[in-house]
Amino acid sequence: MPLYETVIIARQDISTQQVETLTENMSAFVTNGGGTIAKVENWGLRNLAYKIKKNRKGHYVLLNIDAPADAVKEMERNLRLNEDVLRHMTIKVEELEEGDSVMLQSRSGRPERRRDYDDDDNNSADKSDDDSADDSEGDA
């Protein structure tokens, strides 16, 4: 069966219990359609990048799904009809992630991706000095 990841953003003014109920209802559509839910991650209440339907925050939930396409389409149809859901997105993936997603990993557990900008600035300054030296040699 195909593998999917679905992220759901629910309204900020509903309770955590209501978010769990919403997740269980959507999981039921998948299981009734012959699929399984491999993992459910509740990312909690997070800030949105921009206001959506007058909401500045939203409850985020990730579902890893192993189900036929018809079951996923039925779940998405019900997500569109639910008034508590601000946005949702489902993507087809080659394989499901093992363990916690990047959103749940602690910052110290993530690989360091920051570059040392001081070294880059010094290297670019050295190159510009070399270029000016080349220009003066060419004029002589």
Phi, psi and omega per residue, in radians:
M1 nan 2.643 3.108
P2 -1.179 2.704 3.136
L3 -1.934 2.421 -3.087
Y4 -2.358 2.676 2.939
E5 -2.122 2.268 3.123
T6 -2.154 2.287 3.035
V7 -1.970 2.263 -3.132
I8 -2.043 2.351 3.035
I9 -2.012 2.051 -3.138
A10 -1.805 2.792 -3.117
R11 -0.992 2.643 -3.101
Q12 -1.299 -0.418 -3.030
D13 -1.572 0.098 3.034
I14 -1.633 2.736 -3.083
S15 -1.407 2.899 3.099
T16 -1.088 -0.631 3.105
Q17 -1.093 -0.700 3.111
Q18 -1.170 -0.591 3.082
V19 -1.151 -0.739 3.108
E20 -1.113 -0.692 3.098
T21 -1.117 -0.745 3.094
L22 -1.046 -0.772 3.130
T23 -1.102 -0.746 3.117
E24 -1.116 -0.688 3.115
N25 -1.119 -0.756 3.134
M26 -1.193 -0.612 3.078
S27 -1.144 -0.596 3.135
A28 -1.141 -0.648 3.099
F29 -1.092 -0.662 -3.135
V30 -1.232 -0.814 -3.105
T31 -1.192 -0.604 3.081
N32 -1.182 -0.458 3.118
G33 -1.498 0.080 3.095
G34 1.661 0.239 -3.140
G35 -1.919 -3.114 3.101
T36 -2.330 2.678 3.037
I37 -1.745 1.977 -3.090
A38 -1.333 -0.655 -3.084
K39 -2.735 2.498 3.029
V40 -2.178 2.186 3.080
E41 -2.122 2.201 3.053
N42 -1.716 1.948 -3.107
W43 -1.483 -0.115 3.069
G44 1.506 -2.954 -3.128
L45 -1.489 2.092 -3.077
R46 -2.261 2.744 3.079
N47 -1.248 2.501 3.038
L48 -1.585 2.697 3.114
A49 -1.198 -0.533 3.104
Y50 -2.630 2.845 -3.114
K51 -1.164 2.374 3.039
I52 -2.188 2.033 -3.126
K53 0.881 0.807 3.103
K54 1.167 0.325 3.099
N55 -1.884 2.345 3.084
R56 -1.702 -0.299 -3.128
K57 -2.285 2.911 3.104
G58 -2.751 2.673 3.046
H59 -1.490 2.108 -3.122
Y60 -1.752 2.392 3.091
V61 -2.405 2.352 3.081
L62 -1.921 2.306 3.058
L63 -2.093 2.201 2.977
N64 -1.706 2.131 -2.940
I65 -2.143 2.382 2.986
D66 -2.099 1.686 -2.994
A67 -2.725 2.785 3.025
P68 -1.179 2.758 -3.074
A69 -1.056 -0.613 -3.126
D70 -1.100 -0.672 3.127
A71 -1.158 -0.687 3.135
V72 -1.195 -0.691 3.106
K73 -1.093 -0.680 3.110
E74 -1.148 -0.712 3.101
M75 -1.095 -0.784 3.139
E76 -1.115 -0.655 3.100
R77 -1.055 -0.756 3.131
N78 -1.240 -0.535 3.055
L79 -1.130 -0.694 3.112
R80 -1.131 -0.573 -3.110
L81 -1.406 -0.371 -3.070
N82 -1.342 2.206 -3.113
E83 -1.267 -0.370 -3.125
D84 -1.391 -0.236 -3.097
V85 -1.600 2.100 3.094
L86 -1.420 -0.867 -3.135
R87 -2.554 2.731 2.966
H88 -2.621 2.678 3.109
M89 -2.560 2.288 3.101
T90 -2.092 2.283 3.075
I91 -2.212 2.602 3.081
K92 -1.554 2.322 -3.104
V93 -2.152 2.778 3.116
E94 -1.299 -0.715 3.104
E95 -2.584 2.698 -3.127
L96 -1.528 2.541 3.121
E97 -1.187 2.469 3.012
E98 -1.661 2.474 3.117
G99 1.361 -2.852 -3.099
D100 -1.265 2.590 3.043
S101 -1.322 3.022 -3.124
V102 -1.070 -0.596 -3.113
M103 -1.131 -0.502 -3.108
L104 -1.665 -0.249 3.136
Q105 -1.227 2.521 3.106
S106 -1.264 2.714 -3.126
R107 -1.057 -0.603 -3.126
S108 -1.247 -0.445 -3.132
G109 -1.441 -0.248 -3.137
R110 -1.382 2.625 3.067
P111 -1.188 2.534 -3.106
E112 -1.327 2.099 -3.109
R113 -1.956 -0.013 -3.072
R114 -1.387 2.378 3.105
R115 -1.670 2.757 3.076
D116 -1.495 1.813 -3.049
Y117 -1.262 -0.412 3.137
D118 -1.112 -0.715 3.131
D119 -1.118 -0.713 3.135
D120 -1.129 -0.709 3.136
D121 -1.138 -0.715 3.135
N122 -1.161 -0.706 3.138
N123 -1.134 -0.722 3.140
S124 -1.204 -0.586 3.099
A125 -1.181 -0.701 3.106
D126 -1.100 -0.698 -3.131
K127 -1.154 -0.686 3.136
S128 -1.192 -0.594 3.077
D129 -1.155 -0.707 3.124
D130 -1.128 -0.676 3.140
D131 -1.122 -0.719 -3.136
S132 -1.199 -0.580 3.102
A133 -1.195 -0.660 3.096
D134 -1.125 -0.658 -3.122
D135 -1.163 -0.678 -3.097
S136 -1.251 -0.585 3.117
E137 -1.198 -0.632 -3.120
G138 -1.207 -0.477 -3.117
D139 -1.336 -0.437 -3.046
A140 -1.359 nan nan
